[in-house]
């Protein structure tokens, strides 16, 4: 398609900020790769030259830090990740529970469901941490990040859905040990790093609020 099109934008963008010349699908599988040719407004005024950008489209996700405020324990998962195949620390990563947001789902619904499927944990009270863009230089994916109340006394074992190829080891660590994992680099993906840093700032409040009514 060769006609100039205006991409509908939200937030601080204004109509005409971006001129879409054409877009095609480079690959369509479980994920999709889109190729755009476009112009965008320049800070100095006017529009850029025609540029080409590839966009990895994999949908949006939600993640949750499972925290037992009573015992000061954090529930983590470990699983194989293809993106870490050549990483120095290996392809098995320590993470927090997460899942893709399906059409029609709310992010909070996703983390509550995934907490049961991936970790065998039922989430009680929940608090939103933030929404963030994973890697906006090449993918549209965003993650809604939460902290959720759980009882960690009986967590553990292998979880996940076999028909989805999931093989997830679940374990709990003390808050102090989790911080040590953060500082040592054993936690090396964005969601657990951000969630634990948030908990460092909010732990006293969360422990007080979540202990009320027990």
N, CA, C and O of each residue as an XYZ file, in Angstrom:
856
protein
N       0.849     -1.187      0.000
C       0.000      0.000      0.000
C       0.885      1.237      0.000
O       1.877      1.273      0.728
N       0.558      2.252     -0.792
C       1.423      3.394     -0.971
C       0.819      4.704     -0.475
O       1.523      5.713     -0.419
N      -0.449      4.719     -0.119
C      -1.078      5.941      0.361
C      -0.579      6.276      1.758
O      -0.384      5.394      2.594
N      -0.377      7.571      1.993
C       0.042      8.009      3.323
C      -1.110      7.814      4.300
O      -2.250      8.164      3.997
N      -0.817      7.256      5.471
C      -1.838      7.042      6.484
C      -1.366      7.671      7.789
O      -0.165      7.767      8.040
N      -2.302      8.092      8.605
C      -1.985      8.669      9.903
C      -2.312      7.646     10.971
O      -3.449      7.184     11.070
N      -1.310      7.288     11.779
C      -1.517      6.312     12.842
C      -2.303      6.976     13.973
O      -1.905      8.040     14.449
N      -3.415      6.369     14.415
C      -4.118      6.933     15.570
C      -3.261      6.801     16.819
O      -2.787      5.710     17.134
N      -3.059      7.899     17.531
C      -2.156      7.914     18.672
C      -2.887      8.411     19.909
O      -3.910      9.090     19.822
N      -2.330      8.052     21.073
C      -2.906      8.470     22.337
C      -1.877      9.284     23.122
O      -0.754      9.489     22.660
N      -2.267      9.743     24.308
C      -1.335     10.416     25.193
C      -0.898     11.770     24.652
O      -1.728     12.558     24.198
N       0.393     12.039     24.699
C       0.918     13.352     24.322
C       1.043     13.531     22.811
O       1.337     14.631     22.343
N       0.823     12.457     22.042
C       0.947     12.567     20.584
C      -0.183     13.415     20.008
O      -1.286     13.484     20.550
N       0.141     14.056     18.888
C      -0.847     14.842     18.168
C      -1.063     14.228     16.793
O      -0.192     13.543     16.257
N      -2.235     14.486     16.236
C      -2.526     13.987     14.900
C      -1.495     14.510     13.911
O      -1.188     15.702     13.896
N      -0.968     13.623     13.092
C       0.033     14.007     12.122
C       1.454     13.853     12.596
O       2.384     14.079     11.821
N       1.659     13.473     13.849
C       3.015     13.276     14.361
C       3.747     12.172     13.606
O       4.965     12.228     13.436
N       2.996     11.168     13.154
C       3.600     10.033     12.466
C       2.838      9.771     11.181
O       1.609      9.697     11.191
N       3.554      9.631     10.076
C       2.961      9.326      8.780
C       3.361      7.904      8.388
O       4.532      7.643      8.112
N       2.408      6.997      8.364
C       2.673      5.617      7.984
C       2.556      5.474      6.473
O       1.493      5.719      5.903
N       3.649      5.078      5.824
C       3.654      4.887      4.379
C       3.166      3.488      4.043
O       2.263      3.332      3.222
N       3.742      2.478      4.658
C       3.212      1.129      4.499
C       3.688      0.233      5.623
O       4.628      0.562      6.347
N       3.023     -0.905      5.758
C       3.342     -1.896      6.789
C       3.074     -3.276      6.219
O       2.028     -3.503      5.610
N       4.000     -4.196      6.408
C       3.760     -5.567      5.980
C       4.216     -6.532      7.067
O       4.963     -6.157      7.970
N       3.765     -7.759      6.974
C       4.086     -8.793      7.947
C       5.289     -9.575      7.435
O       5.216    -10.218      6.388
N       6.401     -9.519      8.176
C       7.591    -10.256      7.790
C       7.543    -11.701      8.220
O       8.101    -12.577      7.560
N       6.860    -11.951      9.351
C       6.734    -13.319      9.865
C       5.499    -13.399     10.729
O       5.202    -12.474     11.485
N       4.773    -14.504     10.620
C       3.594    -14.735     11.450
C       3.642    -16.157     11.974
O       3.485    -17.115     11.218
N       3.862    -16.288     13.283
C       3.845    -17.581     13.947
C       3.209    -17.376     15.301
O       2.192    -16.691     15.403
N       3.790    -17.961     16.363
C       3.306    -17.676     17.711
C       3.477    -16.188     17.997
O       2.651    -15.580     18.678
N       4.565    -15.600     17.465
C       4.787    -14.164     17.501
C       4.687    -13.625     16.079
O       4.560    -14.393     15.126
N       4.744    -12.304     15.939
C       4.639    -11.683     14.627
C       5.703    -10.599     14.485
O       5.985     -9.866     15.433
N       6.284    -10.504     13.306
C       7.242     -9.457     13.001
C       6.640     -8.553     11.927
O       6.324     -9.004     10.826
N       6.487     -7.286     12.259
C       5.923     -6.309     11.334
C       7.026     -5.367     10.845
O       7.951     -5.043     11.589
N       6.916     -4.934      9.593
C       7.884     -4.008      9.016
C       7.160     -2.732      8.608
O       6.234     -2.770      7.797
N       7.582     -1.600      9.172
C       6.959     -0.309      8.910
C       7.910      0.585      8.105
O       9.125      0.576      8.303
N       7.309      1.355      7.193
C       8.011      2.490      6.591
C       7.225      3.737      6.971
O       6.020      3.816      6.733
N       7.905      4.701      7.558
C       7.190      5.845      8.120
C       8.073      7.083      8.206
O       9.288      7.026      8.017
N       7.419      8.201      8.500
C       8.079      9.450      8.853
C       7.514      9.903     10.191
O       6.356      9.628     10.507
N       8.332     10.596     10.976
C       7.837     11.130     12.244
C       8.324     12.566     12.418
O       9.304     12.988     11.804
N       7.620     13.299     13.265
C       7.975     14.699     13.481
C       9.354     14.797     14.132
O       9.772     13.897     14.862
N      10.043     15.879     13.864
C      11.365     16.131     14.419
C      11.283     17.206     15.498
O      10.438     18.098     15.421
N      12.147     17.128     16.493
C      12.152     18.136     17.557
C      12.445     19.521     17.007
O      11.949     20.517     17.535
N      13.253     19.595     15.941
C      13.603     20.887     15.346
C      12.531     21.400     14.396
O      12.641     22.502     13.859
N      11.486     20.589     14.191
C      10.422     20.970     13.281
C      10.464     20.171     11.993
O      11.521     19.676     11.601
N       9.326     20.041     11.335
C       9.253     19.275     10.110
C       9.186     17.780     10.381
O       8.987     17.351     11.517
N       9.356     16.997      9.326
C       9.256     15.553      9.403
C      10.587     14.906      9.030
O      11.392     15.484      8.300
N      10.798     13.716      9.536
C      12.017     12.965      9.234
C      11.991     12.463      7.796
O      10.960     12.512      7.126
N      13.137     11.983      7.336
C      13.170     11.242      6.084
C      12.418      9.928      6.275
O      12.127      9.534      7.404
N      12.111      9.262      5.192
C      11.452      7.968      5.262
C      12.376      6.962      5.934
O      13.517      6.785      5.507
N      11.891      6.302      6.981
C      12.694      5.303      7.690
C      11.953      3.975      7.725
O      10.729      3.930      7.598
N      12.711      2.892      7.900
C      12.151      1.540      8.019
C      12.445      1.014      9.409
O      13.572      1.115      9.892
N      11.431      0.453     10.055
C      11.588     -0.111     11.395
C      10.864     -1.452     11.472
O       9.727     -1.583     11.019
N      11.540     -2.448     12.054
C      10.892     -3.731     12.325
C      10.342     -3.710     13.749
O      10.973     -3.171     14.658
N       9.167     -4.298     13.934
C       8.514     -4.329     15.239
C       8.138     -5.767     15.591
O       7.393     -6.422     14.862
N       8.661     -6.242     16.709
C       8.329     -7.575     17.215
C       7.048     -7.454     18.027
O       7.015     -6.770     19.050
N       6.003     -8.114     17.570
C       4.683     -8.017     18.188
C       4.351     -9.324     18.880
O       4.117    -10.336     18.218
N       4.327     -9.316     20.218
C       4.029    -10.529     20.961
C       2.920    -10.335     21.986
O       2.702    -11.193     22.841
N       2.224     -9.214     21.899
C       1.154     -8.964     22.850
C       1.681     -8.303     24.106
O       2.824     -7.846     24.147
N       0.845     -8.253     25.128
C       1.196     -7.598     26.388
C       1.059     -8.604     27.526
O       0.348     -9.601     27.401
N       1.742     -8.339     28.629
C       1.824     -9.323     29.710
C       1.604     -8.659     31.062
O       1.565     -7.434     31.178
N       1.463     -9.495     32.073
C       1.355     -9.035     33.452
C       2.223     -9.941     34.317
O       2.355    -11.134     34.043
N       2.811     -9.370     35.357
C       3.703    -10.126     36.245
C       3.419     -9.733     37.687
O       2.938     -8.633     37.960
N       3.722    -10.649     38.610
C       3.403    -10.391     40.016
C       4.491    -10.925     40.938
O       4.946    -12.059     40.792
N       4.897    -10.098     41.879
C       5.794    -10.513     42.952
C       4.931    -11.098     44.067
O       4.145    -10.380     44.684
N       5.070    -12.380     44.324
C       4.283    -13.056     45.359
C       4.996    -12.902     46.697
O       6.109    -13.395     46.882
N       4.345    -12.213     47.623
C       4.987    -11.848     48.885
C       4.140    -12.296     50.064
O       2.950    -11.990     50.142
N       4.768    -13.024     50.981
C       4.151    -13.417     52.249
C       4.611    -12.417     53.294
O       5.703    -12.545     53.847
N       3.773    -11.414     53.567
C       4.158    -10.352     54.487
C       4.270    -10.847     55.914
O       5.015    -10.278     56.712
N       3.538    -11.903     56.246
C       3.568    -12.441     57.600
C       4.906    -13.106     57.901
O       5.484    -12.891     58.967
N       5.399    -13.916     56.960
C       6.670    -14.620     57.146
C       7.845    -13.889     56.503
O       8.989    -14.322     56.639
N       7.578    -12.792     55.809
C       8.608    -12.024     55.102
C       9.335    -12.911     54.083
O      10.561    -12.898     53.984
N       8.540    -13.678     53.334
C       9.065    -14.596     52.325
C       8.585    -14.194     50.937
O       7.501    -13.631     50.784
N       9.384    -14.482     49.947
C       9.064    -14.184     48.559
C       9.065    -15.474     47.763
O       9.973    -16.293     47.903
N       8.051    -15.658     46.928
C       7.932    -16.850     46.091
C       8.497    -16.535     44.708
O       8.072    -15.584     44.053
N       9.463    -17.349     44.274
C      10.088    -17.192     42.968
C       9.892    -18.455     42.136
O       9.550    -19.514     42.661
N      10.113    -18.325     40.846
C      10.052    -19.476     39.950
C      11.353    -19.543     39.159
O      12.049    -18.542     38.989
N      11.661    -20.739     38.683
C      12.826    -20.941     37.825
C      12.381    -21.725     36.600
O      11.688    -22.734     36.726
N      12.774    -21.269     35.418
C      12.393    -21.976     34.205
C      13.347    -21.662     33.056
O      14.095    -20.685     33.094
N      13.300    -22.518     32.031
C      14.129    -22.364     30.845
C      13.585    -21.236     29.976
O      12.378    -21.126     29.762
N      14.510    -20.385     29.472
C      14.122    -19.267     28.611
C      15.029    -19.249     27.384
O      16.251    -19.159     27.507
N      14.421    -19.334     26.196
C      15.196    -19.379     24.960
C      16.020    -18.114     24.756
O      17.103    -18.168     24.172
N      15.516    -16.975     25.232
C      16.239    -15.722     25.065
C      17.536    -15.664     25.843
O      18.391    -14.823     25.563
N      17.695    -16.555     26.826
C      18.919    -16.601     27.629
C      19.821    -17.757     27.217
O      20.732    -18.129     27.957
N      19.572    -18.327     26.041
C      20.314    -19.508     25.594
C      21.820    -19.280     25.613
O      22.581    -20.176     25.981
N      22.249    -18.096     25.221
C      23.674    -17.791     25.175
C      24.111    -16.825     26.268
O      25.201    -16.256     26.199
N      23.266    -16.638     27.273
C      23.610    -15.750     28.379
C      24.678    -16.387     29.260
O      24.754    -17.610     29.381
N      25.488    -15.554     29.861
C      26.595    -16.052     30.683
C      26.108    -16.950     31.817
O      26.754    -17.945     32.148
N      24.972    -16.600     32.408
C      24.482    -17.380     33.535
C      23.674    -18.597     33.159
O      23.253    -19.350     34.037
N      23.443    -18.810     31.867
C      22.695    -19.979     31.441
C      21.251    -19.659     31.129
O      20.787    -18.537     31.337
N      20.545    -20.660     30.627
C      19.195    -20.471     30.098
C      18.092    -20.680     31.130
O      16.923    -20.469     30.808
N      18.420    -21.090     32.372
C      17.406    -21.222     33.415
C      17.471    -19.976     34.283
O      18.505    -19.672     34.877
N      16.356    -19.259     34.351
C      16.313    -17.967     35.018
C      15.412    -17.984     36.243
O      14.394    -18.676     36.277
N      15.810    -17.204     37.253
C      14.960    -16.959     38.415
C      14.043    -15.786     38.077
O      14.507    -14.713     37.691
N      12.739    -16.001     38.226
C      11.776    -14.991     37.810
C      10.629    -14.892     38.810
O      10.606    -15.583     39.828
N       9.683    -14.018     38.492
C       8.414    -13.974     39.214
C       7.332    -14.464     38.259
O       7.548    -14.544     37.049
N       6.185    -14.788     38.803
C       5.064    -15.296     37.998
C       4.640    -14.246     36.977
O       4.564    -13.058     37.287
N       4.365    -14.700     35.755
C       3.948    -13.783     34.696
C       3.148    -14.544     33.650
O       3.204    -15.772     33.581
N       2.403    -13.802     32.837
C       1.630    -14.431     31.769
C       1.154    -13.413     30.759
O       1.092    -12.216     31.038
N       0.814    -13.909     29.570
C       0.316    -13.063     28.496
C      -1.139    -12.666     28.774
O      -1.940    -13.488     29.219
N      -1.469    -11.407     28.508
C      -2.841    -10.932     28.638
C      -3.599    -11.287     27.365
O      -3.292    -10.776     26.287
N      -4.580    -12.155     27.493
C      -5.377    -12.572     26.340
C      -6.458    -11.528     26.053
O      -6.819    -10.758     26.943
N      -6.981    -11.492     24.817
C      -8.042    -10.528     24.481
C      -9.215    -10.620     25.451
O      -9.715    -11.709     25.733
N      -9.642     -9.486     25.951
C     -10.767     -9.431     26.868
C     -10.399     -9.607     28.325
O     -11.266     -9.469     29.189
N      -9.141     -9.908     28.633
C      -8.703    -10.108     30.017
C      -8.190     -8.812     30.618
O      -7.671     -7.946     29.913
N      -8.340     -8.692     31.931
C      -7.711     -7.626     32.693
C      -6.384     -8.147     33.233
O      -6.243     -9.341     33.501
N      -5.413     -7.254     33.393
C      -4.090     -7.666     33.853
C      -4.149     -8.345     35.218
O      -3.445     -9.328     35.450
N      -4.977     -7.832     36.119
C      -5.068     -8.443     37.451
C      -5.627     -9.858     37.374
O      -5.213    -10.728     38.141
N      -6.554    -10.099     36.464
C      -7.080    -11.447     36.275
C      -5.971    -12.395     35.831
O      -5.924    -13.549     36.259
N      -5.084    -11.908     34.976
C      -3.984    -12.735     34.475
C      -3.055    -13.160     35.607
O      -2.727    -14.340     35.727
N      -2.628    -12.210     36.437
C      -1.664    -12.576     37.477
C      -2.293    -13.481     38.534
O      -1.608    -14.330     39.104
N      -3.565    -13.312     38.797
C      -4.212    -14.220     39.755
C      -4.289    -15.634     39.169
O      -4.028    -16.609     39.874
N      -4.642    -15.750     37.895
C      -4.712    -17.057     37.252
C      -3.339    -17.706     37.147
O      -3.169    -18.883     37.466
N      -2.366    -16.928     36.698
C      -1.027    -17.476     36.508
C      -0.379    -17.862     37.830
O       0.443    -18.778     37.867
N      -0.732    -17.187     38.907
C      -0.175    -17.541     40.215
C      -0.583    -18.946     40.626
O       0.194    -19.664     41.256
N      -1.794    -19.338     40.274
C      -2.267    -20.697     40.562
C      -1.597    -21.689     39.623
O      -1.113    -22.732     40.063
N      -1.565    -21.365     38.311
C      -1.013    -22.297     37.328
C       0.488    -22.492     37.476
O       0.984    -23.616     37.397
N       1.213    -21.397     37.690
C       2.672    -21.466     37.695
C       3.268    -21.748     39.064
O       4.360    -22.310     39.158
N       2.563    -21.363     40.133
C       3.163    -21.485     41.462
C       2.286    -22.164     42.494
O       2.728    -22.385     43.621
N       1.053    -22.501     42.140
C       0.163    -23.126     43.102
C      -0.233    -22.195     44.227
O      -0.524    -22.652     45.333
N      -0.251    -20.894     43.968
C      -0.536    -19.902     44.998
C      -1.818    -19.139     44.689
O      -2.034    -18.692     43.563
N      -2.655    -19.000     45.696
C      -3.833    -18.156     45.590
C      -3.482    -16.782     46.130
O      -2.996    -16.657     47.254
N      -3.728    -15.745     45.330
C      -3.367    -14.386     45.706
C      -4.503    -13.729     46.469
O      -5.663    -13.807     46.063
N      -4.165    -13.083     47.572
C      -5.135    -12.319     48.348
C      -5.137    -10.868     47.918
O      -5.518    -10.542     46.793
N      -4.708     -9.997     48.821
C      -4.639     -8.580     48.466
C      -3.563     -8.361     47.410
O      -2.591     -9.111     47.316
N      -3.765     -7.321     46.626
C      -2.868     -7.070     45.497
C      -2.671     -5.573     45.342
O      -3.585     -4.787     45.593
N      -1.475     -5.185     44.929
C      -1.184     -3.774     44.725
C      -0.449     -3.595     43.405
O       0.485     -4.332     43.091
N      -0.886     -2.605     42.643
C      -0.253     -2.291     41.360
C       1.061     -1.564     41.610
O       1.129     -0.638     42.418
N       2.104     -1.996     40.905
C       3.395     -1.326     40.987
C       3.542     -0.327     39.851
O       3.742      0.863     40.095
N       3.444     -0.795     38.608
C       3.588      0.095     37.461
C       3.286     -0.654     36.172
O       3.152     -1.878     36.167
N       3.181      0.090     35.087
C       3.188     -0.453     33.736
C       4.487      0.015     33.084
O       4.882      1.170     33.248
N       5.152     -0.872     32.348
C       6.371     -0.429     31.673
C       6.518     -1.111     30.317
O       6.018     -2.212     30.089
N       7.223     -0.416     29.426
C       7.541     -0.949     28.107
C       8.806     -1.787     28.209
O       9.807     -1.351     28.776
N       8.753     -2.985     27.662
C       9.854     -3.933     27.829
C      11.097     -3.500     27.062
O      12.179     -3.400     27.640
N      10.952     -3.247     25.777
C      12.078     -2.837     24.935
C      11.530     -2.095     23.735
O      11.458     -2.653     22.640
N      11.134     -0.816     23.928
C      10.387     -0.096     22.899
C      11.178      0.208     21.631
O      10.607      0.690     20.653
N      12.475     -0.065     21.631
C      13.238      0.089     20.408
C      12.899     -0.948     19.359
O      13.224     -0.775     18.184
N      12.234     -2.050     19.778
C      11.955     -3.091     18.801
C      10.704     -3.898     19.038
O      10.333     -4.710     18.190
N      10.023     -3.701     20.185
C       8.808     -4.465     20.449
C       7.775     -3.568     21.114
O       8.117     -2.632     21.837
N       6.511     -3.868     20.860
C       5.423     -3.090     21.461
C       5.042     -3.611     22.845
O       4.207     -3.002     23.512
N       5.623     -4.704     23.287
C       5.199     -5.370     24.525
C       5.321     -4.453     25.742
O       6.323     -3.762     25.921
N       4.287     -4.465     26.565
C       4.304     -3.798     27.860
C       3.963     -4.824     28.935
O       3.335     -5.846     28.659
N       4.386     -4.537     30.158
C       4.089     -5.412     31.291
C       3.434     -4.607     32.397
O       3.915     -3.535     32.766
N       2.336     -5.125     32.922
C       1.696     -4.582     34.113
C       2.236     -5.353     35.307
O       2.105     -6.575     35.378
N       2.841     -4.634     36.243
C       3.568     -5.265     37.347
C       2.821     -5.069     38.661
O       2.353     -3.973     38.970
N       2.718     -6.157     39.431
C       1.972     -6.157     40.683
C       2.790     -6.794     41.815
O       3.783     -7.485     41.587
N       2.330     -6.530     43.037
C       2.765     -7.281     44.217
C       1.511     -7.897     44.827
O       0.503     -7.212     44.999
N       1.569     -9.200     45.157
C       0.386     -9.883     45.652
C       0.646    -10.653     46.940
O       1.734    -11.187     47.158
N      -0.363    -10.698     47.774
C      -0.295    -11.362     49.075
C      -0.531    -12.860     48.923
O      -1.523    -13.282     48.328
N       0.393    -13.666     49.467
C       0.249    -15.123     49.438
C       0.673    -15.721     50.773
O       1.332    -15.077     51.590
N       0.275    -16.962     50.963
C       0.746    -17.783     52.077
C       1.818    -18.711     51.513
O       1.523    -19.586     50.700
N       3.059    -18.518     51.946
C       4.183    -19.252     51.359
C       4.516    -20.552     52.080
O       5.484    -21.218     51.713
N       3.746    -20.930     53.090
C       4.152    -22.052     53.935
C       4.236    -23.378     53.193
O       5.064    -24.222     53.538
N       3.403    -23.577     52.188
C       3.384    -24.880     51.509
C       3.766    -24.792     50.036
O       3.460    -25.700     49.263
N       4.428    -23.714     49.642
C       4.786    -23.586     48.227
C       6.003    -24.443     47.900
O       6.805    -24.778     48.772
N       6.115    -24.783     46.636
C       7.255    -25.574     46.183
C       6.821    -26.569     45.125
O       5.636    -26.682     44.810
N       7.791    -27.291     44.578
C       7.486    -28.318     43.599
C       7.571    -27.811     42.171
O       8.042    -26.706     41.902
N       7.097    -28.659     41.263
C       7.127    -28.360     39.837
C       5.712    -28.027     39.380
O       4.768    -28.765     39.662
N       5.576    -26.919     38.678
C       4.261    -26.452     38.246
C       4.297    -26.083     36.763
O       5.303    -26.268     36.078
N       3.160    -25.551     36.290
C       3.032    -25.171     34.891
C       2.102    -26.107     34.145
O       1.684    -27.141     34.667
N       1.783    -25.727     32.908
C       0.891    -26.516     32.066
C       1.720    -27.315     31.067
O       2.348    -26.725     30.187
N       1.739    -28.652     31.181
C       2.561    -29.472     30.274
C       2.228    -29.262     28.805
O       3.128    -29.282     27.966
N       0.940    -29.060     28.470
C       0.594    -28.899     27.061
C       1.100    -27.581     26.483
O       1.091    -27.386     25.267
N       1.547    -26.666     27.366
C       2.172    -25.431     26.907
C       3.687    -25.491     27.027
O       4.374    -24.487     26.841
N       4.199    -26.670     27.338
C       5.637    -26.851     27.448
C       6.243    -26.215     28.681
O       7.440    -25.928     28.698
N       5.448    -25.990     29.712
C       5.948    -25.330     30.923
C       6.540    -26.338     31.895
O       5.947    -27.382     32.168
N       7.691    -26.018     32.402
C       8.381    -26.825     33.410
C       8.958    -25.842     34.414
O      10.079    -25.363     34.245
N       8.191    -25.538     35.465
C       8.477    -24.412     36.347
C       8.748    -24.906     37.767
O       7.890    -25.521     38.400
N       9.954    -24.625     38.252
C      10.286    -24.953     39.642
C       9.921    -23.775     40.530
O      10.302    -22.637     40.255
N       9.182    -24.053     41.592
C       8.706    -23.015     42.507
C       9.408    -23.161     43.841
O       9.556    -24.271     44.352
N       9.841    -22.042     44.408
C      10.507    -22.069     45.716
C      10.310    -20.722     46.394
O       9.969    -19.736     45.742
N      10.523    -20.683     47.689
C      10.415    -19.421     48.416
C      11.747    -19.110     49.093
O      12.494    -20.012     49.472
N      12.025    -17.826     49.236
C      13.234    -17.365     49.912
C      12.845    -16.230     50.844
O      11.803    -15.598     50.671
N      13.683    -15.981     51.822
C      13.437    -14.846     52.704
C      13.620    -13.547     51.931
O      14.291    -13.513     50.899
N      13.022    -12.492     52.436
C      13.209    -11.179     51.813
C      14.691    -10.840     51.724
O      15.157    -10.340     50.701
N      15.443    -11.116     52.814
C      16.877    -10.809     52.822
C      17.614    -11.579     51.742
O      18.487    -11.027     51.073
N      17.269    -12.864     51.563
C      17.926    -13.665     50.525
C      17.553    -13.168     49.127
O      18.384    -13.173     48.218
N      16.309    -12.742     48.962
C      15.892    -12.211     47.659
C      16.680    -10.948     47.319
O      17.094    -10.761     46.175
N      16.888    -10.084     48.312
C      17.680     -8.871     48.084
C      19.116     -9.239     47.740
O      19.731     -8.600     46.886
N      19.654    -10.256     48.391
C      21.002    -10.716     48.057
C      21.075    -11.230     46.620
O      22.057    -10.988     45.918
N      20.031    -11.942     46.185
C      19.977    -12.402     44.795
C      19.941    -11.219     43.834
O      20.549    -11.254     42.765
N      19.223    -10.177     44.228
C      19.155     -8.976     43.414
C      20.521     -8.304     43.315
O      20.960     -7.937     42.225
N      21.187     -8.145     44.449
C      22.458     -7.430     44.472
C      23.578     -8.228     43.806
O      24.514     -7.641     43.262
N      23.492     -9.556     43.844
C      24.535    -10.400     43.253
C      24.363    -10.590     41.750
O      25.278    -11.061     41.074
N      23.201    -10.226     41.229
C      22.934    -10.423     39.815
C      22.283    -11.745     39.485
O      22.074    -12.049     38.310
N      21.953    -12.547     40.500
C      21.251    -13.812     40.236
C      19.858    -13.554     39.680
O      19.327    -14.372     38.928
N      19.269    -12.429     40.043
C      18.028    -11.979     39.411
C      18.427    -11.002     38.307
O      18.913     -9.905     38.583
N      18.218    -11.406     37.065
C      18.750    -10.599     35.962
C      17.720    -10.309     34.868
O      18.088    -10.047     33.723
N      16.429    -10.355     35.219
C      15.384     -9.926     34.284
C      14.622     -8.755     34.908
O      14.627     -8.568     36.125
N      13.970     -7.975     34.050
C      13.455     -6.679     34.486
C      12.374     -6.767     35.562
O      12.430     -6.034     36.550
N      11.394     -7.652     35.386
C      10.248     -7.653     36.312
C      10.641     -7.933     37.762
O      10.244     -7.167     38.639
N      11.409     -9.001     38.062
C      11.776     -9.207     39.460
C      12.680     -8.112     40.015
O      12.588     -7.772     41.195
N      13.547     -7.559     39.181
C      14.406     -6.474     39.651
C      13.557     -5.278     40.058
O      13.727     -4.736     41.150
N      12.647     -4.868     39.186
C      11.810     -3.707     39.473
C      10.883     -3.957     40.653
O      10.682     -3.079     41.492
N      10.315     -5.172     40.712
C       9.377     -5.479     41.793
C      10.078     -5.492     43.145
O       9.532     -4.989     44.127
N      11.266     -6.053     43.208
C      11.993     -6.089     44.478
C      12.465     -4.710     44.905
O      12.454     -4.388     46.093
N      12.878     -3.899     43.950
C      13.251     -2.531     44.285
C      12.046     -1.764     44.831
O      12.175     -0.962     45.757
N      10.864     -2.023     44.240
C       9.643     -1.408     44.765
C       9.371     -1.896     46.184
O       9.018     -1.104     47.058
N       9.534     -3.205     46.416
C       9.270     -3.748     47.747
C      10.245     -3.186     48.778
O       9.870     -2.972     49.931
N      11.478     -2.948     48.378
C      12.425     -2.330     49.300
C      11.907     -0.985     49.806
O      12.118     -0.626     50.964
N      11.231     -0.252     48.934
C      10.713      1.058     49.303
C       9.386      0.985     50.049
O       9.042      1.916     50.778
N       8.634     -0.103     49.882
C       7.275     -0.181     50.414
C       7.062     -1.308     51.415
O       5.937     -1.522     51.867
N       8.106     -2.023     51.764
C       7.967     -3.233     52.584
C       7.340     -2.951     53.947
O       6.448     -3.685     54.373
N       7.781     -1.920     54.628
C       7.240     -1.640     55.963
C       5.743     -1.365     55.889
O       4.973     -1.867     56.708
N       5.340     -0.581     54.924
C       3.914     -0.267     54.767
C       3.108     -1.508     54.411
O       2.047     -1.753     54.986
N       3.615     -2.291     53.460
C       2.901     -3.493     53.033
C       2.763     -4.480     54.186
O       1.693     -5.061     54.372
N       3.814     -4.677     54.955
C       3.744     -5.624     56.090
C       2.713     -5.159     57.113
O       1.990     -5.974     57.687
N       2.647     -3.861     57.340
C       1.675     -3.330     58.297
C       0.258     -3.491     57.763
O      -0.619     -3.977     58.477
N       0.024     -3.090     56.521
C      -1.320     -3.138     55.955
C      -1.811     -4.564     55.784
O      -2.971     -4.856     56.073
N      -0.947     -5.454     55.319
C      -1.372     -6.823     55.052
C      -1.451     -7.666     56.311
O      -2.011     -8.762     56.283
N      -0.900     -7.178     57.417
C      -1.048     -7.914     58.680
C      -2.326     -7.558     59.399
O      -2.766     -8.281     60.293
N      -2.931     -6.432     59.008
C      -4.187     -6.010     59.633
C      -5.309     -6.953     59.252
O      -5.456     -7.306     58.082
N      -6.090     -7.359     60.214
C      -7.231     -8.222     59.966
C      -6.884     -9.699     59.915
O      -7.744    -10.525     59.608
N      -5.637    -10.045     60.211
C      -5.281    -11.463     60.218
C      -5.860    -12.146     61.450
O      -5.669    -13.347     61.637
